[in-house]
């Protein structure tokens, strides 16, 4: 995929082409009906479902933002004002 910036007019010909329903090594895929996933290193990194729920570190978000960190169960949200 290539994205071309056209001066101050914006981006021309942007596209994300899902690889299918299987988790790719890196990229966008379609794990279910009306669901988009993003994988890195062959692992699901982020999922957006049909209800608008976004999951980071989980393929099954249960709220508008679900963050799962299986490694050490610590999630840090930082707000910079």
Biotite code that builds the C-alpha atoms (Angstrom):
import biotite.structure as struc

atoms = struc.array([
    struc.Atom([0.000, 0.000, 0.000], chain_id="A", res_id=1, res_name="UNK", atom_name="CA", element="C"),
    struc.Atom([1.263, 3.447, -0.738], chain_id="A", res_id=2, res_name="UNK", atom_name="CA", element="C"),
    struc.Atom([-0.049, 6.752, 0.497], chain_id="A", res_id=3, res_name="UNK", atom_name="CA", element="C"),
    struc.Atom([0.814, 9.891, -1.406], chain_id="A", res_id=4, res_name="UNK", atom_name="CA", element="C"),
    struc.Atom([0.685, 13.263, 0.303], chain_id="A", res_id=5, res_name="UNK", atom_name="CA", element="C"),
    struc.Atom([-0.385, 15.961, -2.101], chain_id="A", res_id=6, res_name="UNK", atom_name="CA", element="C"),
    struc.Atom([0.894, 19.275, -0.718], chain_id="A", res_id=7, res_name="UNK", atom_name="CA", element="C"),
    struc.Atom([-1.689, 20.753, 1.640], chain_id="A", res_id=8, res_name="UNK", atom_name="CA", element="C"),
    struc.Atom([-4.598, 19.133, -0.203], chain_id="A", res_id=9, res_name="UNK", atom_name="CA", element="C"),
    struc.Atom([-4.393, 15.947, 1.830], chain_id="A", res_id=10, res_name="UNK", atom_name="CA", element="C"),
    struc.Atom([-3.888, 12.304, 1.049], chain_id="A", res_id=11, res_name="UNK", atom_name="CA", element="C"),
    struc.Atom([-4.629, 10.750, -2.319], chain_id="A", res_id=12, res_name="UNK", atom_name="CA", element="C"),
    struc.Atom([-5.426, 7.081, -2.949], chain_id="A", res_id=13, res_name="UNK", atom_name="CA", element="C"),
    struc.Atom([-5.332, 5.897, 0.674], chain_id="A", res_id=14, res_name="UNK", atom_name="CA", element="C"),
    struc.Atom([-6.488, 2.353, 1.233], chain_id="A", res_id=15, res_name="UNK", atom_name="CA", element="C"),
    struc.Atom([-6.263, -0.502, 3.674], chain_id="A", res_id=16, res_name="UNK", atom_name="CA", element="C"),
    struc.Atom([-6.725, -3.871, 2.082], chain_id="A", res_id=17, res_name="UNK", atom_name="CA", element="C"),
    struc.Atom([-7.671, -6.584, 4.604], chain_id="A", res_id=18, res_name="UNK", atom_name="CA", element="C"),
    struc.Atom([-5.808, -9.852, 4.168], chain_id="A", res_id=19, res_name="UNK", atom_name="CA", element="C"),
    struc.Atom([-8.822, -12.080, 4.913], chain_id="A", res_id=20, res_name="UNK", atom_name="CA", element="C"),
    struc.Atom([-10.185, -13.667, 8.084], chain_id="A", res_id=21, res_name="UNK", atom_name="CA", element="C"),
    struc.Atom([-6.926, -15.225, 9.328], chain_id="A", res_id=22, res_name="UNK", atom_name="CA", element="C"),
    struc.Atom([-4.490, -13.235, 11.450], chain_id="A", res_id=23, res_name="UNK", atom_name="CA", element="C"),
    struc.Atom([-1.685, -12.008, 9.174], chain_id="A", res_id=24, res_name="UNK", atom_name="CA", element="C"),
    struc.Atom([1.918, -11.523, 10.266], chain_id="A", res_id=25, res_name="UNK", atom_name="CA", element="C"),
    struc.Atom([1.333, -7.762, 10.168], chain_id="A", res_id=26, res_name="UNK", atom_name="CA", element="C"),
    struc.Atom([-1.675, -5.875, 8.868], chain_id="A", res_id=27, res_name="UNK", atom_name="CA", element="C"),
    struc.Atom([-5.429, -5.506, 8.727], chain_id="A", res_id=28, res_name="UNK", atom_name="CA", element="C"),
    struc.Atom([-7.798, -8.489, 8.624], chain_id="A", res_id=29, res_name="UNK", atom_name="CA", element="C"),
    struc.Atom([-11.511, -9.284, 9.002], chain_id="A", res_id=30, res_name="UNK", atom_name="CA", element="C"),
    struc.Atom([-11.929, -11.732, 11.922], chain_id="A", res_id=31, res_name="UNK", atom_name="CA", element="C"),
    struc.Atom([-15.736, -11.686, 11.844], chain_id="A", res_id=32, res_name="UNK", atom_name="CA", element="C"),
    struc.Atom([-18.816, -10.042, 10.389], chain_id="A", res_id=33, res_name="UNK", atom_name="CA", element="C"),
    struc.Atom([-18.517, -6.248, 10.617], chain_id="A", res_id=34, res_name="UNK", atom_name="CA", element="C"),
    struc.Atom([-15.294, -6.579, 12.627], chain_id="A", res_id=35, res_name="UNK", atom_name="CA", element="C"),
    struc.Atom([-11.832, -5.253, 11.769], chain_id="A", res_id=36, res_name="UNK", atom_name="CA", element="C"),
    struc.Atom([-8.618, -6.461, 13.356], chain_id="A", res_id=37, res_name="UNK", atom_name="CA", element="C"),
    struc.Atom([-5.048, -5.221, 13.246], chain_id="A", res_id=38, res_name="UNK", atom_name="CA", element="C"),
    struc.Atom([-2.213, -7.676, 13.850], chain_id="A", res_id=39, res_name="UNK", atom_name="CA", element="C"),
    struc.Atom([1.458, -7.256, 14.629], chain_id="A", res_id=40, res_name="UNK", atom_name="CA", element="C"),
    struc.Atom([3.960, -10.089, 14.736], chain_id="A", res_id=41, res_name="UNK", atom_name="CA", element="C"),
    struc.Atom([1.193, -12.610, 13.978], chain_id="A", res_id=42, res_name="UNK", atom_name="CA", element="C"),
    struc.Atom([-0.856, -11.622, 17.037], chain_id="A", res_id=43, res_name="UNK", atom_name="CA", element="C"),
    struc.Atom([-4.093, -9.643, 17.240], chain_id="A", res_id=44, res_name="UNK", atom_name="CA", element="C"),
    struc.Atom([-3.193, -6.193, 18.543], chain_id="A", res_id=45, res_name="UNK", atom_name="CA", element="C"),
    struc.Atom([-6.481, -4.340, 18.133], chain_id="A", res_id=46, res_name="UNK", atom_name="CA", element="C"),
    struc.Atom([-10.111, -5.138, 17.268], chain_id="A", res_id=47, res_name="UNK", atom_name="CA", element="C"),
    struc.Atom([-13.007, -2.839, 16.330], chain_id="A", res_id=48, res_name="UNK", atom_name="CA", element="C"),
    struc.Atom([-16.371, -4.630, 16.415], chain_id="A", res_id=49, res_name="UNK", atom_name="CA", element="C"),
    struc.Atom([-19.781, -3.892, 14.897], chain_id="A", res_id=50, res_name="UNK", atom_name="CA", element="C"),
    struc.Atom([-20.939, -2.150, 18.102], chain_id="A", res_id=51, res_name="UNK", atom_name="CA", element="C"),
    struc.Atom([-18.074, 0.326, 17.924], chain_id="A", res_id=52, res_name="UNK", atom_name="CA", element="C"),
    struc.Atom([-16.225, -1.357, 20.786], chain_id="A", res_id=53, res_name="UNK", atom_name="CA", element="C"),
    struc.Atom([-12.450, -1.079, 20.503], chain_id="A", res_id=54, res_name="UNK", atom_name="CA", element="C"),
    struc.Atom([-10.240, -3.729, 22.037], chain_id="A", res_id=55, res_name="UNK", atom_name="CA", element="C"),
    struc.Atom([-6.509, -3.275, 22.514], chain_id="A", res_id=56, res_name="UNK", atom_name="CA", element="C"),
    struc.Atom([-4.781, -6.526, 23.372], chain_id="A", res_id=57, res_name="UNK", atom_name="CA", element="C"),
    struc.Atom([-8.053, -8.442, 23.072], chain_id="A", res_id=58, res_name="UNK", atom_name="CA", element="C"),
    struc.Atom([-10.123, -9.816, 20.206], chain_id="A", res_id=59, res_name="UNK", atom_name="CA", element="C"),
    struc.Atom([-13.329, -9.513, 22.276], chain_id="A", res_id=60, res_name="UNK", atom_name="CA", element="C"),
    struc.Atom([-13.885, -5.944, 23.499], chain_id="A", res_id=61, res_name="UNK", atom_name="CA", element="C"),
    struc.Atom([-16.788, -5.637, 25.946], chain_id="A", res_id=62, res_name="UNK", atom_name="CA", element="C"),
    struc.Atom([-17.056, -1.827, 26.106], chain_id="A", res_id=63, res_name="UNK", atom_name="CA", element="C"),
    struc.Atom([-16.220, 1.231, 24.028], chain_id="A", res_id=64, res_name="UNK", atom_name="CA", element="C"),
    struc.Atom([-12.585, 0.785, 25.101], chain_id="A", res_id=65, res_name="UNK", atom_name="CA", element="C"),
    struc.Atom([-11.296, -2.500, 26.462], chain_id="A", res_id=66, res_name="UNK", atom_name="CA", element="C"),
    struc.Atom([-7.587, -2.774, 27.194], chain_id="A", res_id=67, res_name="UNK", atom_name="CA", element="C"),
    struc.Atom([-6.051, -6.097, 28.110], chain_id="A", res_id=68, res_name="UNK", atom_name="CA", element="C"),
    struc.Atom([-2.441, -6.645, 29.078], chain_id="A", res_id=69, res_name="UNK", atom_name="CA", element="C"),
    struc.Atom([-1.955, -10.337, 29.810], chain_id="A", res_id=70, res_name="UNK", atom_name="CA", element="C"),
    struc.Atom([1.768, -9.887, 30.548], chain_id="A", res_id=71, res_name="UNK", atom_name="CA", element="C"),
    struc.Atom([1.543, -7.995, 33.824], chain_id="A", res_id=72, res_name="UNK", atom_name="CA", element="C"),
    struc.Atom([-2.091, -6.877, 34.180], chain_id="A", res_id=73, res_name="UNK", atom_name="CA", element="C"),
    struc.Atom([-1.103, -3.208, 34.443], chain_id="A", res_id=74, res_name="UNK", atom_name="CA", element="C"),
    struc.Atom([-2.655, -0.693, 32.082], chain_id="A", res_id=75, res_name="UNK", atom_name="CA", element="C"),
    struc.Atom([-1.559, 2.937, 32.162], chain_id="A", res_id=76, res_name="UNK", atom_name="CA", element="C"),
    struc.Atom([-3.561, 5.721, 30.571], chain_id="A", res_id=77, res_name="UNK", atom_name="CA", element="C"),
    struc.Atom([-1.732, 9.010, 30.275], chain_id="A", res_id=78, res_name="UNK", atom_name="CA", element="C"),
    struc.Atom([-3.407, 12.302, 29.503], chain_id="A", res_id=79, res_name="UNK", atom_name="CA", element="C"),
    struc.Atom([-1.291, 15.222, 28.337], chain_id="A", res_id=80, res_name="UNK", atom_name="CA", element="C"),
    struc.Atom([-3.059, 18.561, 28.495], chain_id="A", res_id=81, res_name="UNK", atom_name="CA", element="C"),
])
